[in-house]
Amino acid sequence: MIITYYGGQATKLQTGDTIIATNPVSKDSKSKIKPSKFGANVVLVSAHHPDYNGIDTVTYGDKEPFVISGPGEYEKEDIFFIGGLANTHIDGVEYINTIYSFVFDDIKIAFLGNMDSREISADTREKLGDADVVFVSLENISASDAYKLASSFTPSLIIPMEYDNETLEKFLKEAGSDVKSIDKLTIKKKDLIGKDGVPVVLSY
């Protein structure tokens, strides 16, 4: 699997010809993040907010993605997706935030979306289970709570999103690690052996 980060919560996960996009920035977003331009097979949208619902930006040529945009169970490209319900606040407004769990290239992913608390309902937590790799935003939650939330999934790797220098420094301090950022991450299941909550910082 190759993981590329585009800023915000926009990522591309690719194995072979299959591409999963997460929370692409829309053209209506007021953020400084530039919308990504690639075709995806599947797009996950955690919250119906302009910073995260740019479905048209991952529609390219004849490639129109299968859209997953809320809690439930879905199957596409032989991949089974679980969306767990959580609530959050963005710019003072309450939103439904969907946490996604799925296995891609034999690696279990948890994509947490925009959480403003490390609290997850028992029902959602049971549905999601643990994960090998967790994507966690630092935008709307303290670095300490973000790390504790991500760690609760007992992952091998934790990938922070929506960070600036200050929040990233605090997050890495919580993790007890000082890693350098990389352009993209290429991993296989065997690469996760022996790793316990190791942060991976992807630049954009």
N, C-alpha and C positions, 0 to 999 in steps of 0.2 A: 504494500500500500504506500502511495505517495500522498503526503498531506501538505497542502499549500495554504498559507494564510494571507488574506487580502485586507486585513484591518477590520475593526468593529468585531462582529461575530461571523464574518464571511469566511468560510473555508471551502476548499475543494479536496475531497478524498477520492483518490483514483486507484483502481486496480484494473489493468488491462484497458478495455474500452468502456468500462463502467465508471461513471462519475456521480458522486453524491455531493450536492452543494448544501451548505447550511447558512441560514439567515443572511442572504445576500442583501447588500445595501440597495435601497430603491433610488430612483432618480429624484424622488420627492424628499429624500432625506436632507436635513440641514447640517449633517455632519460633514467633515472635510474628507471623509473616506470616498475614494472614487469607486463607482459601481464596477464590479467585475464583468468581464465579457467572455464567457465560455458557455458551451452547451452542456447541460447536465441531464442525466437519466432520471434522477430523483432530486427534489429540493425539499429541505426541511425548513419550515417557518415556525419559530417558537412563539412569536408574539406578532399580532397584526399592527405593527408600528413601522413607519417609513425606514427606520434604521435596519429593519430585519426582514422586510417582505418584498424585496425586489425580484420577484419571480421572472419578470421580463428580461432581467440582466443575465440570466443563466439559460435563456432560450436563444439558441443560435442556429441559423439555417433551418434544416429540417428537424433539428433536435429540440423537441418540446418536452420539458420535464414532467414527470409524475409528481404532483404537488401533495405534500403532507403538511397540514397546517393546524393540527389540534390533537387533543388526547384521543387515544383509540389504538387499534391494532391494524396494521397494514402489511401488504406483501407486494413487492415489485422487484424485478430482476433477481428472483429467487432469494431475496433478502427480506427478513421479517423485522418489522419496525414496531416498537411499542412507544406510545406517547403517554406520559404520565402528567396528570394535572397538578399545576402549582399556580399560585397567584403572586404577582409582583406589582411594584409601582414604578412607573417611568415618567419622569417630569411631573410627579405629583398625581398622576392618573393611574388608577388600578387597571391592570391588564391580566388576562389569562396568559400564563407562561407554560409552555409545554416542554417537558424534559423528555428527550428521546434516547432510547436504548436500541442498539442493533448490532449484529455481527457482520463484519465486512472483512473479507480476506482472512477469515478465521480469528479475527481480533474483535473483541467486544468493546463497543464504543458507548460512552454516555456523554450526551451533549446537553448541558444544563441550561442553556439559554440565559435570560437575564433574571437572576435571582437577587432579591434584596434581603434575604434571610437564609440562614443555613438550615432552617426548619423545613422538612418535607413530610407530608402526611404518611402515616403508616401504610395506607393502602397503596399510594404511589410508590413508596420505597420498596414494598414487597413485589410489585409488578416489575420494577426495573432491575432488581438484583444488583450484583456487583459489576465491575467493568475492568477491562485491561487499560483503557485509555480514557481519561476524562477531560473534557473541554469545559473550562470555567471562566466566567467573565469577572473582571475586577472593577467594573464600572459602577455598580450599584450596591456594593457590599464591601465590608472591611476586608483587608487582606487576610486577617486572622480567620474570619468566618469563611472566606472563600477557600482557604486551604483546608480548614476542618471539614467543610462541605464536600470538597473534592476527595479528600482522604477517606471519607466515610464509605466510599465505593471500593475501598481497598485496591486502588489501581496500581499498575506498574509505572505508568507515565501520567503526568498532569500537564495539560497545555493551557496556559493562561491566555485570555483574550481581553480586548478592550482595556488595555493597560497604558499608563504613561510611566515615565521614569520613576516617579515617586511610588506609585502603587506597586509597580513591578519589584522595586527594591524591597519594599515591605513584605511582599508575597514570598520572595526568595529567602528572606530572613526567616520567615515562618517555616519554610521548607528546609532551612539549614543548608542551603545550597547557593552557589554563586556561578551560574552557568552563563555561557555566551550565547547570544542569539544565532540562529541558523536560518538560511533562506527557505529550506523545505525539509521535511522529515520523510525518510524512506525507511519503513520498518516491515519486518516479518514477525510472525508469532514467536519464533525462536529468539528474537532479539529482546524479548520482554523477560526472559528467564533471569531471576535473581534481582530484578528491579522492584523497588518498593516506593511508590509515590515520588518518583524522580521528575522534577520539573523540566519541561522542554519549552524554550522560548523561541517562537517563530517570528521573524521580522517581516515587515511589509512595506 
